[in-house]
Amino acid sequence: MNNQSRRDFLLKAGIGLGGVALSGFLPNGGLFSAASAADLVDPLAPKSPHFPAKVKTVIWLHMDGAPSTLDLYDYKPELIKLAGQPIPESFLKGIKTSTQGGITKLFVSDKRSWKQYGESGAYFSDLLPNLSQHADKIAFIKSSVTVGATHDISILKLNTGDVNPGRPSLGAWVSYALGSANRDLPSYVVLYNNNQEPRAGSVNWSSGFLPAVYQGVAFRPGDSPIFNLARPGSIAKVEQRNSLDLLKRLNEKRAGYYPEDTELQARIRSYELADRMQTSAPEAVDLSKESEATKEAYGLNDEATKSYGQVLLRARRLTERGVRFIQVVSGPAVGVDAALGWDAHNKLEDNHSKNARMVDKPIAALLADLKERGLLDTTLVVWASEFGRTPWGESGDGRDHNPWGYTQWMVGGGVKSGTTFGATDEIGLQSIGKTVDTYDLHATVLQLLGLNHLKTTFLHDGRSERPTVVFGEVIKDLLA
């Protein structure tokens, strides 16, 4: 049987795993020129980090649509004082934005109130009553900056470090550098809490020029998390097992003649992984055995918090099962346009009150749950968005996009809890002092995983590529 006929047989065998699903487990979908022989045989074998890691798992919480951190974490008395007035020119130095013509009045919601919490004295608005109770766990980054001010571009940069498609996402780099800690599940999983794929789709969890085996696997909502994985009802489990065993014998026989054919060995392993995942993936996201107290804590008994709470509870279960990188993309809250998420160009109070309610209780429950189970010391939770929002109003009661200064945060192992790094100016428009770009955030996450971002490399088209391109510094002030 020649190579082509074997591949046809694999794809047409009818064992329910799906040729498309299989190709996602194979480096470059079967093109192996850039990978080592060892990686081709077992590309997800566990690999040692560069130095002892502080964490084993990253839960990356992307707030899609970009919330106004001026209305969540970044308390600005001067902005409140100047509300309704034109923007002082001194704050606009170095800013280029099309919104300056006509949209110049500073905006503050008349419903917002602020309090300090914990020993750290961190400010939270009234929109986050549950998360505020974890103030002393959080390491704030209040001088975040990015490039671009359109969602697709800035989301791509948040995930891959570049504004153009083609580079691997951070999760793919982690999967490539560390391999898998659970051979029955993907190393890199993407979760989202509505039935519509997140903005810009799979390009944001792509493996780019890395082998395709390292790309994120999207777990859709519902009991069947992966497309093309379930066995067809007409095929009994014993029939599928017999087919796999036959394929394995045929391939092993050929492998005896061509021991250097690592592609063939990788394909055998891929089918076995897909077979195991038919059981392990649905079990990993099955919440039926969780206690009622846990479900209540995550907000599963409230329609406003149910969908996001389910996603974060699944994230905790995947963390327990050793998944390396869990990327959670927030969908729109109940009553918010599906295309918007946090994107409040108008009616910010309505938009943010609903979205904040959706995420506040579940995120607080996740942090408490990880702590109680002894997982927080080995898990890093990152709260991130593609950019922030301006201090001036748009359409009277909304905010425009702001890439010049906004807040993100981290919680977990190796992080200096109850601290704040950086700041924005008095009206929350521009970062002042040391800024933190996407590259710096990525470098810091990799550092906590035991990876030197300068030494995490892959040879592509004759160039040694790394996750932070040619940029990035570890934010040492945030490390314990």
Buried (B, 14 or more C-beta within 10 A) or exposed (E): EEEEEBBEBBBEBEBBBBEEBBBBBBBBBBEBEBBEEEBBBBBBEBEEBBEEBBBBBBBBBBBBBBBBBBBBBBBBEBBBEBBEEEBEEEBBEEBEBEBEEEBBBBBBBEEBEBEEBBEBEBBBBBBBBBBBBBBBBBBBBBBBBBEBBEBBBBBBBBBBBBBEEEBBBBBBBBBBBBBBBBBBBBBBBBBBBBEEBBBBEBBBBBBBBBBBBBBBBBBBBEEEBBEEBBBEEEEEEEBBEEBBEEBBEBBEEBBEEEEEBBBBBBBBBBBBBBBBBBEBBBEBBEBEEBEEEBBBBBBBEBEBBBBBBBBBBBBBBBBBBBBBBBBBBBBBBBBBEEEBBBBBBEBBBBBBBBBBBBBBBBBBBBBBBBBEEEBBEBBBBBBBBBBBBBBBBBBEBBBBBBBBBBBBBBBBBBBBBBBBBBBBBBBBBBBBEEBBBBBBBBBBBBBBBBBBBBEBBBEBEEEEBBBBBEBBBBBEEBBE
